[in-house]
């Protein structure tokens, strides 16, 4: 029996779907498992992931109207964010439920740990207040609590969006923009009071207006999430400098020394853009290779090839020996993955057909590499 629960949900895939016919929930689940089988190899096979407790029970709600079934589905995941997003993209490839045409679209991938952290903070506050009322604290503890409460008194709500902020945001020429309330509290505890939080990844008009009339230091987490939030903020508001937490750390967990060092090492946004462009290109290429590797693993030992369009929709699966003579009929082909050798004739045919990339188990002897088609060997 498949394992339909997981001990620790990190992320939650939220998707909507539309089916041109009347179907039941189990039909939708069957379509997702059936059409994703063998697509990404054993490591990311949905049945195996659910059996191993990496993917939880898929929750589905449906509505039928005028012979059309619409609905929502939630997929809990304990995988990392990259693998979870690949699963989300895989769900979007489902185009049939039974005999009926269908469209699936992922609306969001939520980090469930953020909600849990907020619950922990609230409960910890309740427990601390109870301890303070029921027990007489030691002198050192009393001094620490009083200091923290004095610093917390500097926390205010700024603007119509009631954003968490320090009490010197309006009076300072320079402001420090962080992700959320926990980050603001960390800086306030270290006597940095010209700070304001964005309320997560939301960029409100209040933040945009404030950034446009102040000198701005964006202080972000040292992970992929911090990179994405910085990119969004820089698109909507003026950012002068960027400070980053040490690699893998979040602003809210930094010591005073780490905060000071990070702010000292701030760099102008235009310099960060140059670094990010190179890093972004490298990350994109590595992500593409991961997808190609997964597709190659699904083809190992089959002597077959798969053809995809620019949106990674599969156009055909066929024997490798049939690929060359059928090349001209794949008008929209942009990627070919084959369990075989990329020959000179195949490379030339792919270039004539405007195929962007050919991935094979081995690269044959090719004197002139095509200019328009990338050839990748994944033995």
Legacy VTK file of the C-alpha trace (Angstrom):
# vtk DataFile Version 3.0
C-alpha trace
ASCII
DATASET POLYDATA
POINTS 379 float
0.000 0.000 0.000
1.284 3.468 -0.839
2.279 5.714 2.023
-0.073 8.712 1.814
1.211 10.744 4.743
4.487 12.490 5.498
6.034 13.348 8.822
7.282 16.815 7.896
5.692 18.969 5.205
8.132 21.571 3.916
6.203 22.834 0.921
2.706 22.716 -0.502
1.936 22.731 -4.243
-1.378 24.470 -5.001
-2.848 23.946 -8.473
-6.119 24.414 -10.359
-7.465 22.314 -13.218
-10.193 22.220 -15.837
-11.462 19.016 -17.479
-13.688 19.053 -20.568
-16.031 16.422 -19.145
-17.501 14.995 -15.931
-14.890 13.111 -13.893
-14.366 12.023 -10.283
-11.521 12.841 -7.905
-9.923 9.412 -8.325
-9.872 9.971 -12.109
-7.829 13.143 -11.604
-5.396 11.404 -9.234
-5.057 8.490 -11.645
-4.272 10.856 -14.527
-1.563 12.634 -12.539
0.156 9.388 -11.525
-0.342 7.704 -14.878
0.902 10.517 -17.132
3.890 11.347 -14.936
5.086 7.723 -14.713
8.555 7.268 -16.206
8.811 10.958 -17.133
11.510 11.931 -14.628
13.053 8.623 -13.551
12.735 6.700 -10.262
14.109 9.501 -8.050
11.199 11.797 -8.923
8.521 9.220 -9.754
5.331 10.292 -7.966
4.322 6.768 -6.947
7.747 6.068 -5.449
7.854 9.460 -3.733
4.455 8.864 -2.127
5.427 5.302 -1.168
8.572 6.653 0.539
6.713 9.432 2.325
8.278 12.262 0.307
4.937 13.279 -1.234
1.730 13.218 0.806
-1.880 12.453 -0.071
-3.149 14.645 -2.925
-6.157 16.639 -1.712
-8.705 17.490 -4.433
-11.926 19.505 -4.552
-14.098 19.523 -7.688
-17.090 21.380 -9.096
-19.130 20.238 -12.114
-21.065 22.746 -14.198
-22.386 22.456 -17.772
-20.514 19.201 -18.303
-17.130 20.686 -17.307
-15.214 19.713 -14.167
-13.077 22.350 -12.465
-11.218 22.087 -9.207
-8.232 22.625 -6.998
-5.571 20.255 -5.724
-2.960 20.410 -2.971
0.189 18.268 -2.947
2.206 18.279 0.339
5.955 17.753 -0.159
8.977 17.060 2.035
11.377 17.405 -0.921
13.608 20.451 -1.337
12.278 23.515 -3.184
13.873 22.643 -6.560
12.509 19.076 -6.569
9.102 20.331 -5.389
8.945 22.837 -8.278
9.876 20.058 -10.739
6.942 18.008 -9.389
4.701 21.067 -9.860
5.884 21.460 -13.454
5.267 17.743 -14.029
1.646 18.094 -12.866
1.180 20.838 -15.478
2.047 18.356 -18.250
-1.133 16.337 -17.600
-3.416 16.989 -20.568
-5.965 14.180 -20.276
-8.220 12.849 -17.525
-9.634 9.638 -18.897
-10.758 10.474 -22.450
-11.319 14.168 -21.629
-8.971 17.032 -22.467
-7.606 18.765 -19.375
-5.484 21.721 -18.345
-3.534 21.881 -15.042
-1.868 25.049 -13.749
0.211 25.478 -10.577
-0.884 28.616 -8.744
1.725 28.636 -5.981
4.335 26.670 -4.038
4.029 27.652 -0.360
6.681 27.260 2.318
4.773 25.653 5.211
7.662 26.224 7.603
7.001 29.988 7.627
3.554 29.347 9.116
5.014 26.920 11.667
7.674 29.438 12.726
4.988 32.060 13.338
3.043 29.566 15.467
6.204 28.777 17.439
6.922 32.475 18.042
3.366 33.123 19.274
3.382 30.100 21.566
6.848 30.935 22.924
5.612 34.449 23.750
2.623 33.007 25.641
4.858 30.629 27.588
7.310 33.411 28.466
4.512 35.653 29.757
3.184 32.783 31.896
6.643 32.101 33.349
7.144 35.788 34.122
3.822 35.918 35.986
4.181 32.612 37.855
7.879 32.708 38.764
10.255 35.289 40.181
13.036 35.565 37.579
16.708 35.551 38.384
18.427 38.955 38.228
20.244 38.262 34.949
17.065 36.964 33.327
15.130 39.984 34.583
17.711 42.380 33.100
17.647 40.544 29.758
13.841 40.543 29.534
13.631 44.235 30.429
16.213 45.100 27.734
14.376 43.092 25.112
11.065 44.682 25.982
12.584 48.157 25.806
13.948 47.350 22.347
10.654 45.764 21.276
8.959 49.002 22.320
10.723 50.572 19.339
8.637 48.362 17.025
5.958 50.370 15.254
3.513 49.877 12.392
4.267 52.064 9.385
1.866 53.331 6.715
-1.623 52.190 5.722
-0.286 48.634 5.244
0.843 48.631 8.918
4.268 47.292 8.047
6.575 46.284 10.944
9.220 48.980 11.378
11.600 50.679 13.765
10.717 54.086 15.218
13.467 55.884 13.231
12.316 54.942 9.722
10.637 58.269 9.014
13.325 60.444 10.603
16.355 58.737 8.985
17.766 59.597 5.556
18.733 55.945 5.059
16.469 52.965 5.685
17.179 49.220 5.849
14.535 47.103 4.116
14.227 43.479 5.324
11.812 40.672 4.561
9.496 40.559 7.556
8.654 41.142 11.197
11.171 38.633 12.623
14.010 40.359 10.738
12.870 43.763 12.022
12.851 42.496 15.619
16.368 41.072 15.231
17.734 44.434 14.096
15.821 46.301 16.820
17.319 43.995 19.466
20.708 45.121 18.185
19.720 48.805 18.399
19.282 49.313 14.635
16.019 51.236 14.414
15.846 52.635 10.862
14.504 49.303 9.601
11.239 48.289 7.903
9.853 44.894 6.849
8.178 44.091 3.537
5.683 41.611 4.989
7.253 38.607 3.268
7.580 38.687 -0.519
4.831 41.291 -0.921
6.015 44.676 -2.187
3.381 47.154 -1.060
2.889 50.734 -2.370
4.061 51.909 1.067
7.491 50.327 0.523
7.744 51.692 -3.029
6.905 55.239 -1.923
9.301 55.117 1.027
12.185 53.721 -1.060
11.761 56.398 -3.702
12.430 59.207 -1.205
15.079 57.568 1.010
18.509 56.030 0.529
17.794 52.290 0.648
19.813 49.300 1.865
18.094 46.007 1.016
19.193 43.458 3.656
18.234 39.955 2.453
18.726 36.320 3.493
21.764 34.460 2.181
19.758 31.934 0.175
17.746 31.573 -3.022
14.690 33.124 -1.376
16.667 36.261 -0.532
17.825 36.481 -4.148
14.253 36.277 -5.454
12.926 38.890 -3.022
15.786 41.282 -3.907
15.036 40.862 -7.599
11.346 41.643 -7.082
12.054 44.662 -4.848
14.574 46.102 -7.327
12.022 45.829 -10.137
9.373 47.824 -8.272
11.309 50.288 -6.094
14.594 52.185 -5.912
17.363 50.233 -4.178
20.770 51.872 -3.612
22.729 49.183 -1.750
22.435 45.459 -1.067
23.588 43.640 2.090
23.299 39.873 2.381
23.332 37.496 5.322
26.112 34.868 5.258
25.491 31.973 2.849
22.647 29.748 4.041
21.628 32.024 6.941
18.567 34.211 7.444
18.669 37.785 8.735
16.483 36.905 11.732
19.067 34.404 13.098
22.170 36.617 12.833
24.289 37.770 15.779
25.142 41.435 16.231
28.625 40.838 14.819
27.208 39.165 11.697
24.695 41.979 11.188
27.378 44.668 11.439
29.717 42.797 9.069
26.951 42.250 6.508
25.984 45.945 6.540
29.634 46.980 6.222
30.000 44.767 3.164
26.993 46.257 1.387
27.520 46.881 -2.332
25.755 49.155 -4.840
22.850 47.460 -6.596
24.426 47.819 -10.053
27.440 45.766 -8.915
25.123 43.077 -7.527
23.343 42.922 -10.890
26.578 41.986 -12.640
27.243 39.209 -10.126
23.647 38.014 -10.247
23.588 37.883 -14.044
26.508 35.457 -14.118
25.109 33.433 -11.208
21.648 33.398 -12.773
23.021 32.061 -16.062
24.995 29.363 -14.251
21.950 28.387 -12.159
19.704 28.209 -15.232
22.172 26.014 -17.118
22.549 23.671 -14.136
18.752 23.432 -13.757
18.431 22.572 -17.456
21.097 19.872 -17.103
19.210 18.391 -14.136
16.095 18.114 -16.301
18.084 16.575 -19.176
19.684 14.051 -16.803
16.264 13.032 -15.459
14.918 12.586 -18.988
17.989 10.563 -19.993
17.568 8.291 -16.968
13.973 7.591 -18.022
15.251 6.460 -21.441
18.247 4.341 -20.357
18.278 0.967 -22.062
15.212 1.683 -24.247
17.015 2.839 -27.429
14.247 5.406 -27.774
14.072 9.174 -28.244
11.708 11.842 -26.972
10.926 15.093 -28.801
9.730 18.243 -26.981
8.578 21.734 -27.973
9.807 24.986 -26.361
7.308 24.580 -23.469
8.585 21.040 -22.726
5.405 19.498 -24.097
6.227 16.030 -25.445
5.640 15.821 -29.202
6.668 12.206 -29.764
8.390 9.088 -28.417
9.976 6.862 -31.054
12.815 4.437 -31.736
16.216 6.112 -32.176
16.607 4.472 -35.590
13.365 6.159 -36.714
14.402 9.632 -35.540
16.376 10.816 -38.574
13.765 10.014 -41.220
10.975 11.604 -39.136
12.855 14.816 -38.272
11.084 16.987 -40.850
7.619 16.274 -39.449
8.477 17.742 -36.033
7.807 21.367 -36.975
7.881 22.804 -33.452
10.621 20.596 -31.993
13.127 22.440 -29.775
14.637 19.590 -27.699
15.484 15.977 -28.551
16.677 13.484 -25.901
17.825 10.080 -27.146
19.262 6.880 -25.709
21.871 6.646 -28.424
24.684 8.376 -30.329
24.373 11.918 -31.694
25.698 11.352 -35.214
26.857 13.914 -37.746
23.748 13.350 -39.890
21.450 13.721 -36.885
23.168 16.959 -35.799
22.848 18.412 -39.319
19.175 17.388 -39.580
18.412 18.906 -36.169
20.026 22.188 -37.195
17.994 22.302 -40.414
14.831 21.684 -38.361
15.752 24.577 -35.982
16.056 22.253 -32.980
17.783 24.179 -30.168
19.292 21.241 -28.265
20.024 17.546 -28.768
20.934 15.418 -25.727
22.380 11.952 -26.229
24.220 9.165 -24.430
27.271 9.712 -26.626
28.586 12.305 -29.097
29.846 10.826 -32.385
32.623 12.152 -34.606
31.424 15.565 -35.759
33.984 17.737 -37.554
31.853 20.877 -37.658
29.690 21.574 -34.615
26.339 23.160 -35.558
25.999 26.873 -34.852
22.298 26.931 -34.037
21.917 23.611 -32.216
23.545 22.732 -28.870
24.786 19.146 -28.551
25.055 17.646 -25.028
26.578 14.278 -24.119
25.254 12.607 -20.944
26.879 9.143 -20.731
LINES 1 380
379 0 1 2 3 4 5 6 7 8 9 10 11 12 13 14 15 16 17 18 19 20 21 22 23 24 25 26 27 28 29 30 31 32 33 34 35 36 37 38 39 40 41 42 43 44 45 46 47 48 49 50 51 52 53 54 55 56 57 58 59 60 61 62 63 64 65 66 67 68 69 70 71 72 73 74 75 76 77 78 79 80 81 82 83 84 85 86 87 88 89 90 91 92 93 94 95 96 97 98 99 100 101 102 103 104 105 106 107 108 109 110 111 112 113 114 115 116 117 118 119 120 121 122 123 124 125 126 127 128 129 130 131 132 133 134 135 136 137 138 139 140 141 142 143 144 145 146 147 148 149 150 151 152 153 154 155 156 157 158 159 160 161 162 163 164 165 166 167 168 169 170 171 172 173 174 175 176 177 178 179 180 181 182 183 184 185 186 187 188 189 190 191 192 193 194 195 196 197 198 199 200 201 202 203 204 205 206 207 208 209 210 211 212 213 214 215 216 217 218 219 220 221 222 223 224 225 226 227 228 229 230 231 232 233 234 235 236 237 238 239 240 241 242 243 244 245 246 247 248 249 250 251 252 253 254 255 256 257 258 259 260 261 262 263 264 265 266 267 268 269 270 271 272 273 274 275 276 277 278 279 280 281 282 283 284 285 286 287 288 289 290 291 292 293 294 295 296 297 298 299 300 301 302 303 304 305 306 307 308 309 310 311 312 313 314 315 316 317 318 319 320 321 322 323 324 325 326 327 328 329 330 331 332 333 334 335 336 337 338 339 340 341 342 343 344 345 346 347 348 349 350 351 352 353 354 355 356 357 358 359 360 361 362 363 364 365 366 367 368 369 370 371 372 373 374 375 376 377 378
